[in-house]
Amino acid sequence: MRRITQVAVALAALLLVQALNGCQKEEAGNRQAETTTAIQASTPRYLAATGGKLYVSCYNPPSVVRLDTTTLQVEAICRLGNYQPEGMAIVGSRLFVASTWIQDEAGNAMYDNKVYVIDLGSFTVETTVEVGLNPQTVLSVDDRTVVVNSTGNYSSVPGSTTFIDVPTLTTTDAGVPLTGMATRSGMVYGYNAPYGSSAVSFLALDPTTLQTTPLLTSAAIRNPYGITAADSSLYICTGVYNANGDVARYRLDGTRLWKQEAGVFTSKVVPLGDGTAYVLNQGTWGSSNASLDRINLATGEIDRSIFASVNGRGLGDVAQDALVYGSKAYVTVSFSNTVETITITNNRSVQIAL
């Protein structure tokens, strides 16, 4: 889950101890990739893939792990600073990684406001780009634009949305906050559900003009927890603490085509290219109740917990992200410290332990 208080203190304390003991500090210039014999990483978060390689952002230590999708072996680790990384996106030969937050020894949150730019050829940090406070999701819009949503500090600093021009690494504030977002055909689709507020709004954002268009104004959606844009539709996931969520398909005009109950903390729809999609359910921290469903996108017919039924085991403790690359789907399971490699045709998985 995006914020898990019970684990955050432990993770932060470990990271601070590493920093005090000489762990690599924030510094200007490039950092070289480190082999897995020199450093290990755990708590996988978000995924990106290109060129036969899978990239995984990890909390401990803050880093990006590169795996080979053929051998399923960890090849190298690019060490970041001391703040925990989250979302990632690849545009051209660069990987953009959000740097988010950590807690100090007293349990106070400290937020970062940058995106790391990693050169994939050398697998080193090229530079950083300043964005809003506490960046979360990073998505490619097109071959020269990245969009980043930042959630602020949940009180005095509001959320924001930033576009990064890839060739120049200059930024543009979109002027609207987005809690969750997706991209499709050069547009950004998202929702704003501010922390501590019951107000929810959906919109389309044009990266070129920065014009916004309200969406789903009559849908009365509560507790959105994820959004996917595909097939001229929006797939909206909802979730509340320790209870089953829902996934629904809407036309852009707000018409709901279907709605289905899914698993605990439903968070993402991942189209598989055959008219079906995986539905990722994060689960509740400490309960090892993450799950993966498979749904027919046209009819909404759903096979609940298909991962467990095929593989004879659950996903584990907090399934954070999923993507499709080639004939496989990949899922990060944060607090089980695993990445699942799932063959789309039969739903069978090979587990990678970090």
N, C-alpha and C positions, 0 to 999 in steps of 0.2 A: 504494500500500500504506500501511497505517496508520503505519508507522514505516520510513523509508528513510534510513539513516544517511548514505549518500553525498551525498544532496541536502540533508539537514537543515543541515549545516554551512554550505553555500553560501547557503541561504536565510536562515539566522540571521544570518550576517555582513552580508548585504545589508540586512536589517531593522535591525540595530544601527547600521549606517552612516547609514541614513535617520533613525533616532532622534537620533543625534548631530548631524545636520545640520539639526535643527529639525523633523523629521517630527512630526506631531500626537501629543502625549503623552496618556497616560491622564488623564482629568479628569472631575470630577463634572458632572452635567447633560447636556443634549442635545447631539448633534452633528448638523449639517445634512448632508443628502445632497450629494455633490459630483458635478458633471457630468463626463462622460468627457473633455471638453476640458481639465479641470483635473487629472485623475488617472486612471491606468490601473491595471488589476488583472490578475494572472496566477496561475497554479497553482490552478485551480478544484478544489473539493473536494466539497461536498454540495449537495443541491438541495431546494427546496420550491417550491410553486406555489399561487396563488390569484388570482382576479379578473383572469385574462388575463395575469398577470405570472409570470415565472420568477425565483426568487431563488437565487443561487449564492454560497456562501462561498468566499473566496479567501485564499491565504496571503500574497500579496505585492502591495500591503501588506495587512495583516489587514483584511478588509472583506467586505461583502455587496454583490454586484452585482445590480441589477434589470434584467431584460430584458423586452421586450414579446413575447409569444408569436405575435402576428400579423406584426409587422414583423421580428422577430428582431434588433432593435437594442437595444444597451445604452442604457438611459434614465438611470440614476443609480447612484452608488456611495455606500454608507453606510460611512464609515471607522470602524473599531473601535480597539482599543488596539494594543499591540505583540506580543501573543501570537497564535499562529496559530489561526484558527477551524476548527471541524470541523462536527459534525452540527447540523441545524436542524429546527424544527417550527413549524407555524403553528396557532395556536388563536385563533379570533375575529379581531381586528384586530391581533394581536401576533405577531411572529416571535421565536422563542427560538433563540439561537445559542451553541454551546459555545465557550469560550475555553480553549485547551489548553496549549501549551508553546512554547518557543524554546530555542536554545542560546546561551550567552555566547561571548565571544571565545576562551575556552580550550576550548570544546567541551562544557562542562558543561550538562546539561539544567536548565532553569528551568520550573517548572510553574505554571499558573494554576488557579484554583478557582472560576470564575464562569461564569454564563450571561448573555449580553446579552439584554435585552428591547427589541426595536425596534418602535416604533409604525409600522404600515404606511401609515397615512394621510399622515404627515409624512415618513416614512422616516428617522427620527432615533432615536438611542438614548434610550429612556425611562429606563432604570435597569439595574442588574445584580443578579443573585441569586447568593448564595454557595452552592456545592454541594461535592461531593468534589473532591479533587485530580486534575487532568488529566481533565476531562470529555470524552467522546468522542461518543457517540450521543445524540441528542435526539429523542424521539418524542411525539406526542400520544396520550393514552389515551382521552380523551373531550373534551367541550366545555368542561371546566374543569380538566383535569389534564394535566401534562407529566411525562414520566419521563426521567431523565438517568442514564447509567452513566458512572462515572469509574474510571480504571484505576490511580490512585495513582502512585507513583514507581518501581514495579516492585521495590521492596526494603523499606524501612522503613515506608512508608505503603501500606496495602492498598487494593484497589478498593472501590467502594461504589455504591449505587443510591439516587437521590434523587427524590422526587415533589415537583413544584411545583404549588401551588394557584393557578390562573391569576387568579381575581378578587382574591386577597389577596397573591399572590407569596410566601406562606409556604412553607416546605419541611418535608418529613418524610423522615427516613432510613429506608429500607426494611429495613435490618438484614442485607442479603445483597449480596454483590458479583456483578455480571454483566459478563462480558467482551463478550458480544454479546446483542442482544435484539430482539424484535419485539412489536407490539401488535395485538390483535384483540378486538372485542366487549368492551371494557372490561377486558381482562386483559393481563398482560405475560408473554411467553414468552421464556426466555433460557437461556444457558449460562454457566458459569464455567470458564474454562481459564486458570488463573493463569500468568503469565509464568515460565518456567523449570521448570514442573511438568508432569508427564504426566497429572495428575488432571483429569478432565473430568466435570462434572455438569450436567444439564438440569433445569429446573424451571418451574412456572407460579407467578406472583406475583399475588395479589389486591391491588389498590391500596387498597381500602377497609379490609380487615382486616389486611393485611400478612402473611397466611398464605401459605405456600409448599407446593407439591405436587411431589414428585419426578416427573420424566418420563424416558422412554427409558432406564430403568435397565438394561435387558438388551440395549441396542442396540450397545454397545461401539464408540462413535464416537470416532475419533481425529482430532486436528487440525481441529476445527471453525473455520470462517472466516466463517460467515454463517448467519443464520436468518430465515425468512419464515413467518408464520402466515397461512394462508388455507384456505378450503374445509374447515374442521375438520381440517386437517392441518398438520404442520410440515415445511417444506422446509429441509434442512440441507445447507449447502455445506462442503466440506473443501478444504484447500489446504496445500501445503508449498512450500518455496522452489524456484522454477524448474522445476516439474513440473506435469503436468496434475492437476487436482483432480476431485472428484466432486460430484454433487448427488443427493440421495435424498429420497423422500417417505415420511413416517411418519404413521400415525394417532397420536392422543394416547395410546393404550394401548401404544405402542411397536412395533406391527406395521409392518414396512417393506413398502411397496407396490411400490417400484421403486428402482433405483439406476443412475445413468448417469455415465460419464466425461465430463468437460467440458474446459475449457481451463485455462490456467495461473493458479493462485490463484483458483479459483472462489469468488465472494464474495456473490452476491445473486441471488435469484429474484424476477422482477418480473411478476406476473400481468397479462395484457393484456385480460381480460374476455371472451375468446372461447374459453376452455378451453385456451389456450396461455400460455406465459410466456417472457420473455427470461431467459436465464441470463448474468449478467455475470461475466466472467473478467478480473481486474485486470491480469494479466501481471506481469512482473518489470521493475523500474526499469532504464532504459537499454536495454532489448531491443525496445521498441515491439511487444510481442507480446500486448497486450490484445485480447480478442475478445468477440463476442456470439453466443450460440447461441439457438435457439428450440426449446422443448420442449412436447410434449403432456402436460398435467398428469395426464390420466387414465391414459395408457399408459406414459409415460416416453420415448416415441419422440422422438429429438432430432435437430435439424438443426445440425450443428456449423459454427461460423464463418459463420453466415448473413449477418452484416453484410458480411464481406469478399466473399463470393460474389455478393451483390447489388450492392454499391457499388464493387467492383473495387479496394478498398484496405482496409487494416487500421484498427482503431480508433486505434492509436497507443500512447503511453507512459503506462501506468498509468490504467486506467479505474476511477475511484474510486466513483462513485455513479450510480444510474439511478432514474428515476421515470416514471410514466405520468400525463399530464395531458391530458384531452380525447382527441383522436385521435392524439396524438403521444407518443412516448417520448423522454426526454432523458437524455443520458449525459455526465458530466463526465470529461474525459481530462486528468489533472492536469498532467503534464509535457510534454504536447503543447500545453497552453494552449488547449484547444478544448472546445466543447460541441456534441455531436451532437444534431440534431433529426430523429428517425426517424418516418416515417409507418408506423403499425402494420400497415396493410393490405398493404403491399408491401415493407416493410423498407428503403425508400430513405431516405437521410439528406441533410440540408443541414447543413453544418458552420459553426459560429459560431466565429470566431477572437477570442480575448480579447487 
